[in-house]
Amino acid sequence: MSIAVDKINPNLLKIISEIAKKENITETKVLEDIIKKGIEHIENKQPIDEKIERLSNGKIKMLNKSTYNPKKEDLDKMVGVFEAKKPFDSVEEIKKMEKVENI
């Protein structure tokens, strides 16, 4: 793939050149860094279920009340699912874990 430099806004090219000189790196490196950051930004805006689907190649499923109807083989694949004996505040429990308190 090649980029048609003549189709890029000249003001952007000037800024890229200035950044490259200031940082003492190539213009190509500046563009690569900008593109990587842009991709990360776009991916971070993606809904969590879409991220999980993309990153796991469909091997991990998001479960909620409307989709939770597991088969025995699905239960064996689950990680971190449990049934509590009584209701509790999960946020408070995580805070305790972070403080290394007894839970």
C-alpha positions in Angstrom: 0.0 0.0 0.0 1.3 3.4 -0.8 0.0 6.8 0.3 -0.5 9.5 -2.4 1.3 12.4 -0.7 -0.1 14.8 -3.3 -3.6 14.0 -1.9 -2.8 14.8 1.7 -3.5 18.3 3.0 -0.3 20.4 2.7 -0.9 21.9 6.1 -0.9 18.4 7.7 2.3 17.5 5.8 3.9 20.6 7.2 2.9 19.8 10.7 4.1 16.2 10.3 7.4 17.5 9.1 7.7 19.9 12.0 6.9 17.1 14.5 9.5 14.8 12.9 12.2 17.5 13.1 11.3 18.4 16.7 11.3 14.7 17.8 14.3 13.8 15.6 12.5 11.0 13.9 11.3 10.3 10.4 8.1 11.6 9.0 7.1 8.0 8.3 7.6 7.2 12.1 5.4 10.2 12.9 2.7 9.0 10.6 2.9 5.4 12.0 2.6 6.7 15.5 -0.4 8.9 14.6 -2.1 6.0 12.8 -1.5 3.6 15.7 -2.9 6.1 18.2 -5.9 6.7 16.0 -6.6 3.0 15.7 -6.3 2.5 19.5 -8.7 5.5 20.0 -11.3 3.9 17.6 -11.0 0.5 19.2 -11.4 2.0 22.7 -14.7 3.5 21.6 -16.0 0.1 20.5 -18.7 -1.5 22.7 -17.3 -4.1 25.1 -19.2 -7.0 23.4 -17.8 -6.1 20.0 -14.2 -5.9 21.5 -14.6 -9.3 23.1 -15.9 -10.8 19.8 -13.1 -9.3 17.8 -10.3 -10.1 20.2 -11.5 -13.7 21.0 -12.4 -14.6 17.4 -15.9 -15.5 18.7 -14.5 -18.0 21.3 -15.8 -15.9 24.3 -19.4 -15.0 24.7 -20.9 -12.1 26.7 -23.7 -13.4 28.9 -26.5 -11.4 30.4 -30.1 -12.1 31.6 -31.4 -12.3 28.0 -28.7 -14.5 26.7 -28.0 -16.7 29.7 -29.3 -20.2 28.9 -26.1 -22.3 29.0 -25.7 -25.9 28.0 -23.5 -28.2 30.0 -20.6 -27.8 27.6 -21.0 -24.0 27.7 -20.8 -24.1 31.5 -17.5 -26.0 31.4 -16.1 -23.2 29.2 -17.1 -20.3 31.5 -14.6 -18.4 33.6 -15.4 -16.5 36.7 -19.1 -17.3 37.0 -20.5 -18.2 40.4 -23.7 -18.1 42.4 -23.5 -16.2 45.7 -25.3 -17.5 48.8 -26.5 -14.0 49.6 -26.5 -10.7 47.8 -23.3 -8.6 48.1 -21.8 -5.4 46.7 -19.2 -6.5 44.2 -17.6 -3.1 44.0 -17.0 -3.1 47.8 -15.5 -6.6 47.6 -13.2 -5.6 44.8 -12.1 -2.5 46.8 -11.3 -4.9 49.7 -9.3 -7.1 47.4 -7.3 -4.2 46.2 -6.6 -3.2 49.8 -5.7 -6.9 50.5 -8.4 -7.0 53.2 -10.2 -10.1 54.3 -13.2 -10.8 52.1 
